[in-house]
Amino acid sequence: MVLIDGYDTLLLDLDGVVYLGRQAVPGAPEALHRAHREGVRLAYVTNNASRTPAAIAAHLTSLGVPASAEDVVTSAQAAARLVAERVEPGAAVLVVGGMGLRQAVRDRGLRPVSTAAEAPVAVVQGMSPDISYGLLTEGTLAVRQGAWFVAANADSTMPTGRGEVPGNGAMIRVIATATGVEPVVAGKPEPPLHRESMIRTGARRPLVVGDRLDTDIEGAANAGVDSLLVLTGVATPLDLLTAPPEHRPTYVADDLAALHLPYAKAGRGWTARWIDDRLHLEGDGDRIDGLRAACAAAWAAAGDGAVDEDAVKPVLDLIGS
């Protein structure tokens, strides 16, 4: 029995899982094609609100990943549904973001606008490299006038091929600081994006796959579904070892190839134990199995809390940092 058995849908994060910047994560296209051939539904669930589903799907297919626009679920779509369920059809919504967010708002029967003078009922903000001071000003004025403030996501950073750069969570601080109003967040780890994914896919046994503990894995925990953390993006072995309960994935793997392999949570060929309040690891198997064994021991010792970094750092030389 391999890891993917028992799941009918993969809810896949994109940045750091399927691709990094414009390049595919090595092995990801092959792993996803195999899952698709075996009848598993693939849904690409992203906190990125700047691009349209069609543009994201085109990027994926150019990398050799099986995808259509209908397979893409964005935080922009979750935010637009959140607003549409609260306001009248055709209501004006000030969009502080890119084309993906504007299209999502329009697709929900709302009217995207760009100025506070049009009396928008809501301000929706999503990441876009083209956000200007002028648009942030209009969003600030609208929120001060009473518009409901919604953020597509609150990721403080986002991974790229050059490293982590500021994300929407950093950008929303402009309007939040200027108005004193905190936005309602639609994206991971909050429930609206997972709800949007379940509505769109009809999944009964989903597996959330991500690279971030504070969005992907916490989002899965909030939804009560299983999760797989891959080490191709943001999270590190030290992050995992010191994770609190809501950040502990069901599975840990190097990459998406693990979907098609047998899985041993305790790690094969390794023994982890505590000696003098320090975690010790012994064995000579694959490093990922060593990490799984170390995580099992660290999480058991931490219970509802988190272990101290100094207590687990001794094992990093064996399993990588």
C-alpha positions in Angstrom: 0.0 0.0 0.0 1.4 3.4 -1.0 0.7 6.8 0.5 -1.8 8.0 -2.0 -4.0 4.9 -1.5 -7.2 5.8 0.3 -7.4 9.4 -1.0 -9.6 10.5 -3.9 -8.3 14.1 -4.3 -5.1 15.9 -3.8 -5.4 19.5 -2.8 -2.1 20.7 -3.9 -0.4 24.0 -3.0 1.6 25.4 -5.9 4.6 27.6 -4.9 7.2 25.3 -3.3 5.3 22.1 -4.1 4.7 21.9 -7.8 6.9 24.8 -8.9 9.4 27.3 -7.7 9.0 30.6 -9.7 8.8 29.6 -13.3 10.4 26.2 -12.9 8.9 22.8 -11.9 10.0 21.2 -8.7 12.1 18.2 -10.0 9.9 15.1 -10.2 6.6 16.9 -9.6 5.1 16.6 -13.1 5.8 12.9 -13.3 4.3 12.2 -9.8 1.2 14.2 -10.7 0.7 12.5 -14.1 0.9 9.2 -12.4 -1.7 10.2 -9.8 -4.0 11.5 -12.5 -3.6 8.2 -14.5 -4.6 6.3 -11.4 -7.9 8.2 -11.1 -7.0 10.7 -8.3 -8.5 14.2 -8.8 -5.9 16.9 -8.8 -6.8 20.4 -7.5 -4.3 23.2 -7.3 -5.2 25.2 -4.3 -3.2 28.4 -4.0 -3.1 31.5 -1.8 -1.8 33.4 -4.9 -4.5 35.8 -5.9 -2.7 37.7 -8.6 -3.2 35.4 -11.6 -6.3 33.9 -13.2 -7.0 30.2 -13.0 -6.5 30.0 -16.8 -3.1 31.7 -16.5 -2.1 29.3 -13.7 -3.3 26.3 -15.6 -1.3 27.4 -18.7 1.8 27.8 -16.6 1.3 24.3 -15.2 0.8 22.6 -18.6 3.9 24.4 -19.9 5.8 22.6 -17.1 4.3 19.2 -18.1 1.8 19.2 -15.2 -1.8 18.0 -16.0 -4.1 20.9 -15.3 -7.1 22.9 -16.6 -8.5 26.2 -15.4 -11.3 24.2 -13.6 -8.6 22.4 -11.6 -7.3 25.6 -10.0 -8.7 27.0 -6.8 -7.4 30.4 -5.7 -7.7 32.5 -2.6 -9.2 35.2 -4.9 -12.1 32.9 -5.6 -12.6 32.1 -1.9 -12.5 35.8 -1.1 -15.0 36.6 -3.9 -17.4 34.0 -2.7 -17.1 35.3 0.9 -18.1 38.8 -0.2 -20.8 37.6 -2.6 -22.5 35.6 0.2 -22.8 38.8 2.2 -23.7 41.6 -0.3 -26.3 42.2 -3.0 -25.6 41.0 -6.6 -23.9 43.7 -8.7 -22.5 45.5 -5.6 -19.3 47.5 -6.1 -16.2 46.0 -4.7 -12.9 47.8 -4.6 -10.1 45.5 -5.8 -6.6 46.1 -4.5 -4.9 43.5 -6.5 -4.3 42.0 -10.0 -6.4 40.5 -12.8 -7.0 37.2 -11.0 -8.7 39.0 -8.1 -10.8 41.2 -10.4 -11.9 38.3 -12.5 -12.9 36.3 -9.4 -15.0 39.2 -8.2 -16.7 39.6 -11.5 -17.3 35.9 -11.8 -19.3 36.1 -8.6 -21.7 38.7 -10.1 -20.0 41.7 -8.4 -18.7 44.9 -9.9 -15.0 45.5 -9.5 -14.0 49.2 -9.0 -10.8 51.1 -8.4 -11.9 54.2 -6.4 -13.5 54.9 -3.1 -15.7 57.5 -4.8 -17.8 54.6 -6.2 -18.9 53.8 -2.7 -17.8 50.1 -2.6 -19.4 47.8 -0.1 -16.1 45.9 0.3 -12.4 46.2 -0.3 -10.7 43.0 -1.3 -6.9 42.9 -1.3 -4.7 40.3 -3.0 -1.0 40.1 -3.9 0.1 41.8 -7.1 3.5 43.2 -8.1 1.7 46.2 -9.7 -0.1 47.5 -6.5 0.4 51.2 -6.4 0.3 53.8 -3.6 -2.7 55.3 -5.3 -4.7 52.0 -5.2 -3.7 51.5 -1.5 -4.9 55.0 -0.8 -8.3 54.3 -2.4 -8.6 51.1 -0.4 -7.8 53.0 2.8 -10.4 55.6 2.1 -13.0 53.0 1.3 -12.4 51.1 4.5 -12.5 54.3 6.5 -15.9 54.9 4.9 -17.2 51.6 6.2 -16.4 49.1 3.4 -15.8 45.5 4.6 -12.1 44.7 4.4 -11.2 41.2 3.1 -7.8 39.8 2.3 -7.3 37.0 -0.1 -4.5 35.7 2.1 -2.2 36.8 4.9 1.1 35.1 3.8 3.9 37.4 5.1 6.2 36.0 2.4 6.0 33.9 -0.8 8.7 31.6 -2.2 10.4 32.3 -5.5 13.4 30.9 -7.3 15.4 33.8 -5.8 14.2 33.2 -2.2 11.3 34.4 -0.1 9.9 37.8 -1.0 7.1 40.0 0.6 3.6 38.5 0.3 0.1 39.8 0.7 0.3 39.5 4.4 3.0 42.2 4.4 1.0 44.4 1.9 -2.3 44.3 3.8 -0.5 46.0 6.7 -0.6 49.3 4.8 -4.4 49.5 4.9 -4.7 47.8 8.3 -2.2 50.2 9.8 -3.8 53.3 8.2 -7.3 52.4 9.2 -7.0 50.3 12.4 -9.2 47.7 10.7 -8.0 44.1 10.5 -9.2 42.2 7.3 -11.2 39.0 7.2 -8.8 36.5 5.6 -10.1 34.0 3.0 -6.9 32.1 2.2 -5.1 29.3 4.0 -5.0 28.5 6.9 -8.5 30.0 7.3 -11.6 27.9 6.4 -13.0 29.8 3.3 -10.4 28.5 0.8 -10.7 24.9 2.0 -14.5 25.3 1.7 -14.1 26.6 -1.8 -11.9 23.6 -2.7 -14.4 21.1 -1.3 -17.3 22.7 -3.1 -15.4 22.8 -6.4 -13.9 19.3 -6.3 -16.6 17.3 -4.5 -13.8 15.6 -2.6 -14.7 13.0 0.0 -11.2 11.8 1.1 -8.9 14.7 0.3 -5.1 14.9 1.1 -3.7 18.4 1.5 -0.2 18.7 0.1 1.9 21.8 1.0 5.3 23.2 1.9 4.3 25.6 4.7 3.3 24.7 8.2 1.5 27.9 9.0 -0.8 27.9 5.9 -1.0 24.5 4.3 -0.7 22.2 7.3 -2.6 24.4 9.7 -5.3 24.8 7.1 -5.6 21.0 6.9 -5.7 20.8 10.7 -8.5 23.4 10.8 -10.5 21.4 8.3 -9.9 18.1 10.0 -8.2 16.4 7.0 -4.9 14.6 6.4 -1.9 16.5 5.1 1.5 15.9 3.5 4.4 18.3 4.0 7.1 18.3 1.3 10.5 19.7 1.9 10.8 21.4 -1.5 9.6 24.9 -0.3 9.6 26.9 2.9 9.5 24.4 5.8 12.7 23.0 7.2 13.5 19.9 9.3 14.0 22.2 12.4 10.5 23.8 11.7 9.0 20.3 11.8 10.8 19.1 14.9 9.6 22.2 16.9 6.1 22.4 15.4 3.1 22.8 17.7 0.2 20.4 17.2 -1.6 22.5 14.6 1.5 22.6 12.4 2.2 18.8 12.5 1.5 17.1 9.2 0.1 13.6 8.9 3.0 12.7 6.5 6.5 14.2 5.8 8.4 13.6 2.5 11.2 15.0 0.5 8.9 15.6 -2.5 5.8 14.5 -4.4 7.4 11.2 -5.5 6.5 9.9 -2.0 2.9 9.8 -3.0 3.6 6.5 -4.8 5.8 4.9 -2.2 5.0 2.9 1.0 5.1 5.2 4.1 6.4 4.5 7.6 5.5 7.3 10.1 8.1 6.1 12.6 10.9 5.9 10.0 12.6 2.8 8.8 16.1 2.0 10.1 16.2 4.7 12.7 15.7 5.0 16.5 15.0 8.3 18.2 15.0 8.7 22.0 15.5 11.4 24.7 18.7 11.4 26.8 19.4 14.2 29.3 16.7 16.3 27.8 18.2 16.1 24.3 16.9 14.2 21.3 19.2 11.5 20.0 18.9 9.7 16.7 20.6 6.5 15.6 20.4 4.6 12.3 21.7 4.4 8.8 18.6 4.5 6.6 17.3 7.3 4.3 17.5 10.7 5.9 13.7 11.3 5.4 13.0 8.2 7.5 15.3 9.6 10.1 13.4 12.8 10.1 10.1 11.0 10.5 11.5 9.1 13.5 12.8 12.2 15.0 9.5 14.0 14.5 7.5 11.2 16.1 9.8 11.3 19.2 9.8 15.2 19.4 6.0 15.5 19.0 5.3 12.8 21.6 7.6 14.5 24.1 6.1 18.0 23.4 2.4 16.9 23.7 0.3 20.0 23.2 3.3 22.3 23.2 6.6 22.5 21.3 10.1 21.3 22.1 12.9 23.7 22.5 15.2 24.2 19.4 18.3 23.4 21.4 16.9 20.0 22.4 16.5 18.8 18.8 19.4 20.5 17.0 21.8 17.6 17.8 19.9 15.4 15.2 20.1 17.9 12.4 23.6 16.8 11.4 22.2 13.4 10.5 19.0 14.4 8.7 20.0 17.9 7.4 19.0 21.4 8.4 
